[in-house]
């Protein structure tokens, strides 16, 4: 789904293509593990079918990796993959987990998630908002923590367990050209 909307496509062997059930002008095409969903308004979403989870993010068919909006803004999504540490009874095996580790925008901003993994989930423990025209932080889970000379001034949200949540907002440098 894109933008909270889902659409059903059926494979048509006669045309060797996916056709929308509702007759819309939207299209879906897949090549290998990459699927591209194009909406009538010009939005193009790219999904990777090898990014799946059995628990948590509802993406049993793949996760979005790129979204191109009609105004030209490009959002790129990054994920951390993991497996559960125990066998999930309905699955009869360990489960696949997926957690969003970052979102970058071609407009010069990024949201970065520091992630932790528990038995059944990949979840954020801290969220950074970064002006990427000023600073860089690796959006991939390879670099789990943002570090830069002025990273202390980035707006962050620290998520604790239960009700232990801390929000710090320092807007110095955010939005500066």
C-alpha positions, 0 to 999 in steps of 0.5 A: 500500500502507498499513502494508506491505500491498498490496491489489488492486482491480478496476474493476467497470463494473456498479457503477461502483466498485473492488472488492477482489479478495480480498473484503475489506471495504476500499474504494477510491474515486477522484475526479479525481486523488485516491484514498481507500483505507479499511481495515476497521479505520477507517484512511483513506489519501488518495493523489494520482495526480499525485505519481508517480515512475519511479525511487526511491519506488515510486509509479507510481500515486500517493503517499500525502498523508494517513493518518488512523489509527483512534485519530484521529491524522492524518499528512500527507505532503509531497513534492518533485518533480523530473525526472532530468537525463538521458534514462532508456534504458528510458523514452526520456525524462527520468524523474520523481523524488519525495522525501519532504520532511516528515511532520506529525502531529496529535499535535504532531510533525514529521519534516522532510527537507532534500533534494538532487537527483542525476541519478537521485534525490531524497534526504535530506541532513539530517533534523529531528525537531520538536516542533510544539507548541513550534516551527514548520518548513515541511514543504514543499520550498518551505522546504528548511531549518528555521530557528527561534530554538531549531532548534539544539536539535532532534534531527537526523541529517545524512547524508553520502556513503558512511559520513559520517553525523552524528547529534546529539541534544539533547532540550531542549524535546522533549516539553515541554507 
